[in-house]
Amino acid sequence: MRVRYRLGTLIMQGSFSGRFTQGSFFEGLFIRSLQASGAFADALRDCGFDPSQPRALYPIEVWNAALEVAWRHCYPAQDRESAYRELGRQLCHGFLQTWAGKVVDMGLPLLGPERLLARVPDLLALDTYRYDVKVRPLDWHHYRVFFRNDPDAKPDLIAGLLEAGLRRTGIQPIVTVTMRAGPDFDLELRW
């Protein structure tokens, strides 16, 4: 089923789910990192995001549709999991170029991986819905992150985002999706 949104209508009236995503994530991924233009930008407009007129908030449905568009336009030869992992990395790189991201980026090298992981529940608030995120140490430089009750679970996107973010702290992490079950998933991180 193809969903098409009239730009502005859904944004002004609210989302179907009542959840919204920050415009800085759209700016980071689609404008700064992937530099959407041509047919790619047109497809993003069709789902409710106009790269030439970014807004502060978007319905989560627009975010989900825009990620699918990005997969088809930027990584058509990859399976969904691989493409979403790369989109997560690109989201990190692009977000860190935004005004809000530059503030975050200044502290990442000083923060270090352990303190960054401790802040993951707050940093990964991609939308206004607060799903349950817990970080547990398993061993030295080995952690598990539990995501529960995420109605739009995207474990590979989050894995790529965490991988790229942790690299900014000066380490070379290995991030693995270890469990997928509908709205729940787990990631393991090692370095």
VOFI-175720 format. One record per atom (N, C-alpha, C, CB): atom name; x, y, z. Coordinates in nm, 2 decimals. Each point is the difference from the previous one (the first is absolute). Glycine has a CB too. Example, Ala and Ser with C-alpha at 12.3 -4.5 7.8 and 13.67 -1.06 7.14 Angstrom:
# VOFI-175720
  name       X       Y       Z
     N    1.32   -0.57    0.78
    CA   -0.09    0.12    0.00
     C    0.09    0.12    0.00
    CB   -0.19   -0.12    0.12
     N    0.15    0.23   -0.19
    CA    0.09    0.11    0.00
     C   -0.08    0.11    0.08
    CB    0.12   -0.06   -0.22
This chain:
# VOFI-175720
  name       X       Y       Z
     N    0.08   -0.12    0.00
    CA   -0.08    0.12    0.00
     C    0.09    0.12    0.00
    CB   -0.19   -0.12    0.12
     N    0.16    0.21   -0.21
    CA    0.08    0.13   -0.01
     C   -0.07    0.11    0.08
    CB    0.10   -0.07   -0.22
     N   -0.04    0.13    0.30
    CA   -0.06    0.11    0.08
     C    0.06    0.13   -0.06
    CB   -0.02   -0.14    0.21
     N   -0.08    0.23   -0.24
    CA    0.04    0.13   -0.05
     C   -0.06    0.11    0.09
    CB    0.02   -0.09   -0.24
     N    0.06    0.18    0.28
    CA   -0.04    0.11    0.09
     C    0.00    0.13   -0.08
    CB    0.09   -0.12    0.21
     N   -0.18    0.20   -0.18
    CA    0.00    0.14   -0.06
     C    0.09    0.08    0.10
    CB   -0.23   -0.02   -0.12
     N    0.33    0.08    0.07
    CA    0.10    0.07    0.09
     C   -0.08    0.11    0.07
    CB    0.19   -0.05   -0.16
     N   -0.17    0.05    0.29
    CA   -0.06    0.10    0.08
     C   -0.13   -0.04    0.06
    CB    0.11    0.17   -0.14
     N   -0.19   -0.25    0.07
    CA   -0.13   -0.04    0.06
     C    0.02   -0.08    0.12
    CB   -0.10    0.01   -0.23
     N    0.17   -0.12    0.22
    CA    0.03   -0.09    0.11
     C    0.08    0.07    0.11
    CB   -0.02   -0.20   -0.16
     N    0.11    0.28    0.11
    CA    0.09    0.07    0.10
     C   -0.08    0.09    0.08
    CB    0.19   -0.02   -0.15
     N   -0.28    0.10    0.09
    CA   -0.08    0.09    0.08
     C   -0.11   -0.07    0.08
    CB    0.05    0.17   -0.18
     N   -0.10   -0.27    0.13
    CA   -0.11   -0.07    0.08
     C    0.05   -0.10    0.10
    CB   -0.15    0.03   -0.20
     N    0.27   -0.07    0.19
    CA    0.05   -0.10    0.09
     C    0.02   -0.14   -0.08
    CB   -0.10    0.12    0.20
     N    0.16   -0.21   -0.13
    CA    0.02   -0.13   -0.06
     C   -0.11   -0.09    0.03
    CB    0.25    0.03    0.01
     N   -0.26   -0.14   -0.08
    CA   -0.10   -0.10    0.03
     C    0.03   -0.06    0.14
    CB   -0.03   -0.05   -0.25
     N    0.15    0.03    0.29
    CA    0.04   -0.06    0.12
     C    0.01    0.10    0.12
    CB    0.11   -0.18   -0.13
     N   -0.10    0.31    0.09
    CA    0.03    0.10    0.10
     C    0.14    0.02    0.04
    CB   -0.22   -0.05    0.09
     N    0.31   -0.02   -0.17
    CA    0.15    0.01    0.02
     C    0.06    0.09   -0.10
    CB    0.00   -0.23    0.11
     N    0.11    0.30   -0.07
    CA    0.07    0.09   -0.09
     C    0.15   -0.03    0.01
    CB   -0.19    0.17    0.02
     N    0.26   -0.14   -0.13
    CA    0.14   -0.01    0.00
     C    0.07    0.14   -0.02
    CB   -0.02   -0.24   -0.10
     N    0.13    0.26    0.16
    CA    0.07    0.13   -0.01
     C    0.04    0.03   -0.15
    CB    0.08   -0.03    0.24
     N   -0.10    0.15   -0.28
    CA    0.05    0.04   -0.13
     C    0.15   -0.01   -0.02
    CB   -0.20    0.15   -0.01
     N    0.27   -0.14    0.12
    CA    0.15   -0.01   -0.01
     C    0.05   -0.13   -0.05
    CB    0.02    0.16    0.18
     N   -0.10   -0.27   -0.16
    CA    0.03   -0.13   -0.05
     C   -0.02   -0.01   -0.15
    CB   -0.06   -0.10    0.22
     N   -0.05    0.16   -0.27
    CA   -0.02    0.01   -0.14
     C    0.11    0.09   -0.07
    CB   -0.25   -0.02    0.04
     N    0.28    0.13    0.02
    CA    0.11    0.08   -0.05
     C    0.13   -0.07   -0.01
    CB   -0.12    0.20    0.09
     N    0.15   -0.27    0.02
    CA    0.13   -0.07    0.01
     C    0.01   -0.11   -0.11
    CB    0.01    0.05    0.24
     N   -0.12   -0.13   -0.25
    CA    0.01   -0.12   -0.09
     C   -0.02    0.04   -0.14
    CB   -0.08   -0.14    0.18
     N   -0.03    0.21   -0.21
    CA   -0.04    0.02   -0.14
     C    0.06    0.12   -0.07
    CB   -0.21   -0.11    0.06
     N    0.24    0.22    0.02
    CA    0.06    0.12   -0.06
     C    0.16   -0.01    0.01
    CB   -0.21    0.13    0.06
     N    0.26   -0.14    0.06
    CA    0.14    0.01    0.02
     C    0.08   -0.13   -0.04
    CB   -0.05    0.15    0.19
     N    0.00   -0.27   -0.16
    CA    0.07   -0.12   -0.03
     C   -0.03   -0.05   -0.14
    CB    0.00   -0.05    0.25
     N   -0.13    0.02   -0.28
    CA   -0.03   -0.06   -0.13
     C   -0.02    0.10   -0.11
    CB   -0.11   -0.18    0.13
     N    0.10    0.31   -0.09
    CA   -0.01    0.11   -0.10
     C   -0.11   -0.03   -0.10
    CB    0.24    0.06    0.04
     N   -0.36   -0.08    0.00
    CA   -0.11   -0.03   -0.08
     C   -0.03    0.10   -0.11
    CB   -0.10   -0.12    0.19
     N    0.10    0.08   -0.31
    CA   -0.03    0.08   -0.12
     C   -0.07   -0.08   -0.11
    CB    0.19    0.15    0.06
     N   -0.24   -0.08   -0.16
    CA   -0.06   -0.07   -0.11
     C   -0.12   -0.09    0.04
    CB    0.22    0.01   -0.11
     N   -0.22   -0.13    0.05
    CA   -0.11   -0.10    0.03
     C    0.00   -0.04    0.14
    CB    0.02   -0.09   -0.23
     N    0.09    0.08    0.30
    CA    0.00   -0.03    0.14
     C   -0.07    0.11    0.08
    CB    0.22   -0.12   -0.03
     N   -0.19    0.24    0.01
    CA   -0.07    0.11    0.07
     C   -0.15    0.00   -0.03
    CB    0.21    0.14   -0.01
     N   -0.24   -0.16   -0.12
    CA   -0.14   -0.01   -0.04
     C   -0.08   -0.11    0.08
    CB    0.06    0.09   -0.23
     N    0.01   -0.21    0.24
    CA   -0.07   -0.11    0.07
     C   -0.01    0.04    0.15
    CB    0.10   -0.17   -0.16
     N   -0.01    0.24    0.22
    CA   -0.01    0.04    0.14
     C   -0.11    0.10    0.01
    CB    0.24   -0.03    0.04
     N   -0.26    0.12   -0.13
    CA   -0.11    0.10    0.00
     C   -0.13   -0.08    0.00
    CB    0.14    0.18   -0.12
     N   -0.15   -0.28    0.03
    CA   -0.12   -0.08   -0.01
     C   -0.04   -0.07    0.14
    CB    0.06   -0.04   -0.24
     N    0.04    0.01    0.32
    CA   -0.04   -0.06    0.13
     C   -0.01    0.10    0.11
    CB    0.11   -0.20   -0.07
     N   -0.09    0.33    0.04
    CA   -0.02    0.11    0.10
     C    0.12    0.08    0.05
    CB   -0.18   -0.14    0.07
     N    0.30    0.11   -0.13
    CA    0.11    0.08    0.04
     C    0.06    0.07   -0.12
    CB    0.05   -0.16    0.19
     N   -0.05    0.29   -0.18
    CA    0.06    0.09   -0.11
     C    0.14    0.04    0.04
    CB   -0.24    0.08   -0.07
     N    0.34   -0.13    0.01
    CA    0.14    0.04    0.04
     C    0.03    0.15   -0.01
    CB    0.07   -0.23   -0.07
     N   -0.15    0.29   -0.02
    CA    0.03    0.15   -0.02
     C   -0.07    0.08    0.11
    CB    0.03   -0.04   -0.25
     N   -0.12   -0.02    0.33
    CA   -0.08    0.07    0.10
     C   -0.01   -0.08    0.13
    CB   -0.13    0.12   -0.18
     N    0.24   -0.15    0.24
    CA    0.00   -0.08    0.12
     C   -0.08    0.07    0.12
    CB    0.22   -0.10   -0.07
     N   -0.28    0.01    0.15
    CA   -0.09    0.05    0.11
     C    0.06   -0.05    0.13
    CB   -0.20    0.01   -0.14
     N    0.15    0.04    0.25
    CA    0.05   -0.04    0.13
     C   -0.04   -0.14    0.05
    CB    0.00    0.24    0.06
     N   -0.12   -0.29   -0.10
    CA   -0.06   -0.12    0.03
     C   -0.07   -0.07   -0.12
    CB   -0.02    0.08    0.24
     N    0.02   -0.21   -0.24
    CA   -0.07   -0.08   -0.10
     C   -0.07   -0.12    0.07
    CB    0.17    0.08   -0.18
     N   -0.28   -0.11    0.13
    CA   -0.07   -0.13    0.05
     C    0.10   -0.12   -0.02
    CB   -0.23    0.10   -0.05
     N    0.22   -0.19    0.14
    CA    0.09   -0.12   -0.01
     C   -0.03   -0.08   -0.13
    CB    0.00   -0.01    0.25
     N   -0.13    0.02   -0.30
    CA   -0.03   -0.06   -0.12
     C    0.08    0.05   -0.12
    CB   -0.23   -0.04    0.09
     N    0.26    0.17   -0.09
    CA    0.08    0.06   -0.10
     C    0.15   -0.05    0.01
    CB   -0.15    0.21   -0.01
     N    0.20   -0.22    0.13
    CA    0.13   -0.05    0.02
     C    0.01   -0.15   -0.05
    CB    0.03    0.15    0.20
     N   -0.12   -0.23   -0.17
    CA    0.00   -0.14   -0.04
     C   -0.01   -0.01   -0.15
    CB   -0.11   -0.07    0.21
     N    0.03    0.15   -0.28
    CA   -0.02    0.00   -0.14
     C    0.13    0.05   -0.07
    CB   -0.25    0.03    0.02
     N    0.31    0.08    0.04
    CA    0.12    0.05   -0.06
     C    0.12   -0.09    0.01
    CB   -0.08    0.23    0.07
     N    0.09   -0.31    0.04
    CA    0.10   -0.10    0.01
     C   -0.01   -0.11   -0.11
    CB    0.01    0.04    0.25
     N   -0.13   -0.08   -0.28
    CA   -0.03   -0.09   -0.11
     C    0.04    0.05   -0.13
    CB   -0.19   -0.10    0.13
     N    0.16    0.23   -0.15
    CA    0.04    0.07   -0.13
     C    0.15    0.00   -0.01
    CB   -0.21    0.15    0.01
     N    0.28   -0.11    0.10
    CA    0.15    0.00    0.00
     C    0.06   -0.14   -0.03
    CB   -0.01    0.19    0.17
     N   -0.05   -0.29   -0.12
    CA    0.05   -0.14   -0.03
     C   -0.01   -0.02   -0.15
    CB   -0.07   -0.08    0.23
     N   -0.04    0.11   -0.29
    CA   -0.02   -0.03   -0.14
     C    0.08    0.08   -0.09
    CB   -0.23   -0.06    0.06
     N    0.26    0.19   -0.02
    CA    0.07    0.09   -0.08
     C    0.15   -0.01    0.02
    CB   -0.19    0.15    0.00
     N    0.24   -0.17    0.12
    CA    0.14    0.00    0.03
     C    0.07   -0.14    0.01
    CB   -0.05    0.21    0.12
     N   -0.03   -0.31   -0.08
    CA    0.06   -0.13    0.02
     C   -0.09   -0.11   -0.06
    CB    0.11    0.08    0.21
     N   -0.15   -0.07   -0.34
    CA   -0.10   -0.09   -0.05
     C    0.06   -0.14   -0.02
    CB   -0.10    0.18   -0.12
     N    0.23   -0.20    0.12
    CA    0.06   -0.14   -0.02
     C    0.01   -0.07    0.14
    CB    0.12    0.08   -0.21
     N   -0.14   -0.01    0.32
    CA    0.02   -0.05    0.13
     C   -0.13   -0.05    0.06
    CB    0.20    0.15    0.03
     N   -0.19   -0.25    0.05
    CA   -0.13   -0.05    0.08
     C   -0.03    0.11    0.10
    CB    0.05   -0.24   -0.03
     N   -0.17    0.24    0.08
    CA   -0.05    0.10    0.09
     C    0.09    0.02    0.12
    CB   -0.23   -0.05   -0.07
     N    0.28   -0.06    0.13
    CA    0.08    0.01    0.12
     C    0.13    0.07   -0.03
    CB   -0.10   -0.21    0.09
     N    0.17    0.18   -0.19
    CA    0.12    0.06   -0.04
     C   -0.02    0.15   -0.03
    CB    0.09   -0.22   -0.09
     N   -0.19    0.24    0.01
    CA   -0.03    0.14   -0.04
     C   -0.03    0.09    0.12
    CB   -0.09   -0.08   -0.22
     N    0.01    0.03    0.31
    CA   -0.04    0.07    0.12
     C    0.12    0.02    0.10
    CB   -0.23   -0.09   -0.02
     N    0.32    0.00    0.02
    CA    0.12    0.02    0.08
     C    0.08    0.11   -0.06
    CB    0.01   -0.24    0.06
     N    0.01    0.25   -0.19
    CA    0.07    0.11   -0.06
     C   -0.08    0.13    0.02
    CB    0.10   -0.16   -0.17
     N   -0.23    0.16    0.16
    CA   -0.07    0.12    0.02
     C    0.02    0.05    0.15
    CB   -0.18   -0.08   -0.17
     N    0.19   -0.01    0.26
    CA    0.03    0.03    0.14
     C    0.14    0.07    0.01
    CB   -0.14   -0.19    0.08
     N    0.24    0.14   -0.15
    CA    0.13    0.06    0.00
     C   -0.01    0.14   -0.06
    CB    0.11   -0.22   -0.02
     N   -0.18    0.23   -0.09
    CA   -0.01    0.13   -0.07
     C   -0.08    0.10    0.08
    CB    0.01   -0.12   -0.22
     N   -0.11    0.07    0.29
    CA   -0.08    0.09    0.09
     C    0.10    0.06    0.11
    CB   -0.21   -0.14   -0.04
     N    0.29    0.06    0.09
    CA    0.10    0.05    0.10
     C    0.09    0.11   -0.06
    CB    0.00   -0.23    0.12
     N    0.06    0.19   -0.23
    CA    0.09    0.10   -0.07
     C   -0.07    0.13   -0.03
    CB    0.13   -0.19   -0.09
     N   -0.25    0.18    0.03
    CA   -0.07    0.12   -0.04
     C   -0.05    0.08    0.12
    CB   -0.07   -0.12   -0.21
     N    0.01    0.05    0.31
    CA   -0.05    0.07    0.12
     C    0.11    0.08    0.07
    CB   -0.17   -0.19    0.03
     N    0.29    0.13   -0.03
    CA    0.11    0.07    0.07
     C    0.04    0.13   -0.08
    CB    0.08   -0.22    0.09
     N   -0.13    0.24   -0.21
    CA    0.03    0.12   -0.07
     C   -0.11    0.11    0.02
    CB    0.12   -0.14   -0.17
     N   -0.23    0.10    0.24
    CA   -0.11    0.09    0.03
     C    0.04    0.09    0.12
    CB   -0.17   -0.16   -0.10
     N    0.10    0.26    0.12
    CA    0.02    0.09    0.11
     C    0.00   -0.08    0.13
    CB   -0.09    0.20   -0.12
     N   -0.02   -0.28    0.14
    CA   -0.01   -0.08    0.12
     C    0.10   -0.11    0.01
    CB   -0.24    0.04    0.00
     N    0.28   -0.10   -0.11
    CA    0.10   -0.10   -0.01
     C    0.14    0.05    0.03
    CB   -0.14   -0.12   -0.16
     N    0.17    0.24    0.13
    CA    0.13    0.05    0.02
     C    0.03    0.02    0.15
    CB   -0.01    0.12   -0.21
     N   -0.10   -0.09    0.29
    CA    0.01    0.01    0.14
     C    0.03   -0.14    0.06
    CB   -0.16    0.19    0.00
     N    0.09   -0.29   -0.05
    CA    0.02   -0.14    0.04
     C    0.14   -0.04   -0.03
    CB   -0.24   -0.06   -0.03
     N    0.28    0.08   -0.10
    CA    0.13   -0.04   -0.05
     C    0.12    0.05    0.08
    CB   -0.10   -0.02   -0.22
     N    0.09    0.14    0.27
    CA    0.11    0.06    0.08
     C    0.04   -0.08    0.12
    CB   -0.07    0.22   -0.08
     N   -0.03   -0.29    0.14
    CA    0.02   -0.07    0.12
     C    0.03   -0.15   -0.02
    CB   -0.14    0.16    0.11
     N    0.12   -0.21   -0.23
    CA    0.01   -0.15   -0.01
     C    0.14   -0.05    0.02
    CB   -0.18    0.01   -0.16
     N    0.29    0.05    0.11
    CA    0.13   -0.05    0.03
     C    0.04    0.01    0.15
    CB    0.07    0.07   -0.23
     N   -0.12    0.03    0.30
    CA    0.03    0.02    0.14
     C   -0.09   -0.10    0.08
    CB    0.06    0.24   -0.04
     N   -0.18   -0.27   -0.01
    CA   -0.09   -0.08    0.08
     C    0.05   -0.15    0.01
    CB   -0.18    0.15   -0.08
     N    0.23   -0.20   -0.03
    CA    0.05   -0.14    0.00
     C   -0.12   -0.10   -0.02
    CB    0.19    0.07    0.15
     N   -0.16   -0.19   -0.18
    CA   -0.10   -0.09   -0.04
     C   -0.09   -0.04    0.12
    CB    0.15   -0.09   -0.18
     N   -0.10    0.07    0.30
    CA   -0.08   -0.05    0.11
     C   -0.10    0.11    0.04
    CB    0.19   -0.14    0.08
     N   -0.15    0.26   -0.07
    CA   -0.09    0.11    0.04
     C   -0.10    0.03   -0.12
    CB    0.17    0.10    0.15
     N   -0.13   -0.12   -0.27
    CA   -0.09    0.01   -0.11
     C   -0.11   -0.10    0.01
    CB    0.18    0.09   -0.15
     N   -0.14   -0.22    0.17
    CA   -0.10   -0.10    0.01
     C   -0.10    0.02    0.12
    CB    0.17   -0.16   -0.10
     N   -0.12    0.22    0.21
    CA   -0.09    0.03    0.11
     C   -0.10    0.10   -0.04
    CB    0.19   -0.05    0.16
     N   -0.16    0.13   -0.26
    CA   -0.10    0.11   -0.04
     C   -0.09   -0.05   -0.12
    CB    0.17    0.17    0.08
     N   -0.14   -0.29   -0.13
    CA   -0.08   -0.05   -0.11
     C   -0.15    0.02    0.01
    CB    0.18   -0.16   -0.04
     N   -0.24    0.12    0.16
    CA   -0.15    0.02    0.01
     C   -0.05    0.14   -0.03
    CB    0.01   -0.18    0.17
     N    0.07    0.28   -0.14
    CA   -0.05    0.14   -0.03
     C    0.04    0.04   -0.14
    CB    0.03    0.05    0.25
     N    0.09   -0.09   -0.29
    CA    0.05    0.04   -0.13
     C   -0.08   -0.06   -0.12
    CB    0.22    0.03    0.10
     N   -0.28   -0.15   -0.08
    CA   -0.07   -0.07   -0.11
     C   -0.15    0.03    0.00
    CB    0.17   -0.18    0.02
     N   -0.20    0.30    0.03
    CA   -0.15    0.04    0.00
     C   -0.02    0.05   -0.14
    CB   -0.01    0.05    0.25
     N   -0.02   -0.14   -0.35
    CA   -0.02    0.05   -0.14
     C   -0.14    0.06   -0.02
    CB    0.16   -0.18   -0.07
     N   -0.25    0.15    0.16
    CA   -0.13    0.06   -0.01
     C   -0.06    0.03    0.13
    CB   -0.03   -0.12   -0.21
     N   -0.09    0.17    0.22
    CA   -0.06    0.04    0.12
     C   -0.05   -0.12    0.09
    CB   -0.06    0.21   -0.11
     N    0.06   -0.33    0.06
    CA   -0.04   -0.12    0.07
     C    0.12   -0.05    0.08
    CB   -0.17   -0.06   -0.17
     N    0.15    0.04    0.30
    CA    0.11   -0.05    0.09
     C   -0.01   -0.15    0.01
    CB    0.00    0.22    0.12
     N    0.07   -0.29   -0.20
    CA    0.01   -0.15    0.02
     C    0.11   -0.02    0.10
    CB   -0.08   -0.05   -0.23
     N    0.08   -0.08    0.28
    CA    0.09   -0.04    0.11
     C    0.14   -0.04   -0.06
    CB   -0.20   -0.07    0.14
     N    0.30    0.14   -0.09
    CA    0.14   -0.03   -0.04
     C    0.08   -0.02    0.12
    CB   -0.02    0.13   -0.22
     N    0.09   -0.24    0.23
    CA    0.09   -0.03    0.12
     C    0.14   -0.05   -0.06
    CB   -0.20   -0.06    0.15
     N    0.30    0.11   -0.08
    CA    0.14   -0.04   -0.04
     C    0.06   -0.08    0.12
    CB    0.03    0.20   -0.15
     N    0.02   -0.32    0.12
    CA    0.06   -0.08    0.10
     C    0.14   -0.05   -0.04
    CB   -0.23   -0.08    0.07
     N    0.33    0.10    0.02
    CA    0.13   -0.05   -0.03
     C    0.00   -0.15    0.02
    CB    0.10    0.21    0.08
     N   -0.04   -0.28   -0.17
    CA    0.02   -0.15    0.00
     C    0.14   -0.04    0.04
    CB   -0.18   -0.02   -0.17
     N    0.27    0.10    0.13
    CA    0.14   -0.03    0.03
     C    0.08    0.13   -0.03
    CB   -0.03   -0.25   -0.06
     N    0.16    0.24    0.07
    CA    0.08    0.12   -0.04
     C   -0.01    0.03   -0.14
    CB    0.16   -0.06    0.18
     N   -0.20    0.18   -0.22
    CA   -0.03    0.04   -0.13
     C   -0.10   -0.08   -0.08
    CB    0.23    0.08    0.00
     N   -0.33   -0.13    0.08
    CA   -0.10   -0.08   -0.06
     C   -0.14    0.04    0.07
    CB    0.17   -0.20   -0.05
     N   -0.26    0.25   -0.04
    CA   -0.13    0.04    0.06
     C   -0.11   -0.06   -0.08
    CB    0.11    0.22    0.08
     N   -0.23   -0.22   -0.02
    CA   -0.12   -0.03   -0.07
     C   -0.10    0.11    0.02
    CB    0.03   -0.25    0.03
     N   -0.09    0.29   -0.14
    CA   -0.10    0.11    0.01
     C   -0.14   -0.06   -0.03
    CB    0.17    0.18   -0.07
     N   -0.26   -0.17    0.16
    CA   -0.14   -0.06   -0.02
     C   -0.09    0.11   -0.04
    CB    0.05   -0.18    0.18
     N   -0.12    0.16   -0.29
    CA   -0.11    0.09   -0.04
     C   -0.13   -0.07    0.01
    CB    0.16    0.12   -0.16
     N   -0.25   -0.07    0.23
    CA   -0.13   -0.06    0.02
     C   -0.12    0.10   -0.03
    CB    0.10   -0.15    0.17
     N   -0.20    0.09   -0.23
    CA   -0.12    0.08   -0.03
     C    0.02    0.11   -0.10
    CB   -0.08   -0.05    0.23
     N    0.16    0.03   -0.33
    CA    0.02    0.10   -0.11
     C   -0.09   -0.04   -0.11
    CB    0.24    0.04    0.07
     N   -0.35    0.03   -0.09
    CA   -0.10   -0.04   -0.10
     C    0.06    0.01   -0.15
    CB   -0.18    0.08    0.16
     N    0.28   -0.01   -0.18
    CA    0.07    0.00   -0.13
     C    0.14   -0.04    0.01
    CB   -0.15    0.19   -0.06
     N    0.17   -0.31    0.12
    CA    0.14   -0.05    0.03
     C    0.08   -0.01   -0.13
    CB   -0.09   -0.13    0.19
     N    0.21    0.19   -0.19
    CA    0.09    0.00   -0.11
     C    0.14   -0.04    0.05
    CB   -0.14    0.18   -0.13
     N    0.16   -0.30    0.17
    CA    0.12   -0.04    0.07
     C    0.13    0.03   -0.08
    CB   -0.13   -0.17    0.11
     N    0.12    0.15   -0.24
    CA    0.12    0.03   -0.09
     C    0.03    0.14   -0.01
    CB   -0.05   -0.20   -0.12
     N   -0.05    0.29    0.11
    CA    0.03    0.14    0.00
     C    0.06    0.05    0.13
    CB   -0.20    0.03   -0.15
     N    0.15   -0.08    0.26
    CA    0.06    0.04    0.13
     C    0.14   -0.06    0.02
    CB   -0.23    0.01    0.10
     N    0.25   -0.13   -0.15
    CA    0.14   -0.06    0.00
     C    0.10    0.08   -0.08
    CB   -0.10   -0.23    0.02
     N    0.06    0.28   -0.13
    CA    0.09    0.08   -0.08
     C    0.02    0.14    0.06
    CB   -0.08   -0.11   -0.20
     N   -0.02    0.16    0.26
    CA    0.01    0.13    0.07
     C    0.10   -0.01    0.12
    CB   -0.24    0.06   -0.07
     N    0.22   -0.17    0.15
    CA    0.09   -0.02    0.12
     C    0.14   -0.02   -0.05
    CB   -0.19   -0.09    0.13
     N    0.21    0.01   -0.23
    CA    0.13   -0.03   -0.05
     C    0.08    0.12   -0.04
    CB   -0.09   -0.22   -0.08
     N    0.02    0.31    0.00
    CA    0.06    0.12   -0.04
     C    0.03    0.10    0.12
    CB   -0.11   -0.03   -0.23
     N    0.01    0.04    0.32
    CA    0.02    0.08    0.12
     C    0.11   -0.04    0.09
    CB   -0.24    0.05   -0.01
     N    0.25   -0.18    0.03
    CA    0.11   -0.05    0.08
     C    0.14    0.02   -0.06
    CB   -0.16   -0.17    0.09
     N    0.16    0.16   -0.22
    CA    0.13    0.03   -0.07
     C    0.05    0.14    0.03
    CB   -0.06   -0.16   -0.18
     N   -0.03    0.25    0.20
    CA    0.03    0.14    0.03
     C    0.07    0.01    0.13
    CB   -0.19    0.08   -0.14
     N    0.18   -0.18    0.23
    CA    0.06    0.00    0.13
     C    0.14   -0.06   -0.01
    CB   -0.22   -0.02    0.11
     N    0.27   -0.02   -0.23
    CA    0.13   -0.05   -0.02
     C    0.02   -0.15    0.01
    CB    0.07    0.20    0.10
     N   -0.18   -0.28   -0.11
    CA    0.01   -0.14    0.00
     C   -0.05   -0.06   -0.13
    CB   -0.04    0.00    0.25
     N    0.06   -0.13   -0.27
    CA   -0.05   -0.07   -0.12
     C   -0.10   -0.11    0.05
    CB    0.22    0.04   -0.13
     N   -0.35    0.00    0.14
    CA   -0.10   -0.09    0.06
     C   -0.04   -0.11   -0.10
    CB   -0.07    0.18    0.15
     N    0.02   -0.29   -0.09
    CA   -0.07   -0.10   -0.08
     C   -0.14    0.00    0.06
    CB    0.21   -0.15   -0.05
     N   -0.31    0.18   -0.03
    CA   -0.14    0.01    0.05
     C   -0.08   -0.11   -0.07
    CB    0.02    0.25    0.04
     N   -0.08   -0.34    0.03
    CA   -0.08   -0.11   -0.05
     C   -0.14    0.00    0.05
    CB    0.21   -0.13   -0.01
     N   -0.30    0.11   -0.08
    CA   -0.14   -0.02    0.04
     C   -0.02   -0.15    0.05
    CB   -0.08    0.18   -0.17
     N    0.05   -0.20    0.29
    CA    0.00   -0.13    0.06
     C   -0.14   -0.06    0.02
    CB    0.21    0.06    0.11
     N   -0.31    0.03   -0.12
    CA   -0.14   -0.04    0.02
     C   -0.09    0.10   -0.07
    CB    0.05   -0.12    0.22
     N   -0.15    0.06   -0.29
    CA   -0.11    0.08   -0.07
     C   -0.13   -0.07    0.03
    CB    0.16    0.08   -0.18
     N   -0.25   -0.01    0.24
    CA   -0.13   -0.05    0.03
     C   -0.10    0.11    0.00
    CB    0.10   -0.19    0.14
     N   -0.15    0.22   -0.26
    CA   -0.10    0.11   -0.01
     C    0.05    0.13    0.05
    CB   -0.18   -0.17    0.02
     N    0.12    0.22    0.09
    CA    0.04    0.13    0.05
     C    0.12    0.00    0.09
    CB   -0.24    0.06   -0.02
     N    0.30   -0.18    0.04
    CA    0.11   -0.02    0.09
     C    0.12   -0.05   -0.08
    CB   -0.15   -0.05    0.19
     N    0.27    0.10   -0.15
    CA    0.12   -0.05   -0.06
     C    0.12    0.03    0.09
    CB   -0.09    0.04   -0.23
     N    0.20   -0.11    0.22
    CA    0.12    0.01    0.08
     C    0.12    0.02   -0.09
    CB   -0.10   -0.14    0.18
     N    0.19    0.23   -0.14
    CA    0.13    0.02   -0.07
     C    0.11   -0.04    0.10
    CB   -0.10    0.18   -0.15
     N    0.21   -0.24    0.10
    CA    0.12   -0.02    0.07
     C    0.11    0.08   -0.06
    CB   -0.07   -0.23    0.07
     N    0.14    0.30    0.02
    CA    0.11    0.08   -0.04
     C    0.13   -0.04    0.07
    CB   -0.16    0.19   -0.03
     N    0.26   -0.20   -0.05
    CA    0.14   -0.04    0.05
     C    0.10    0.09   -0.07
    CB   -0.07   -0.24    0.04
     N    0.18    0.26    0.03
    CA    0.12    0.06   -0.06
     C    0.13   -0.04    0.07
    CB   -0.15    0.20   -0.07
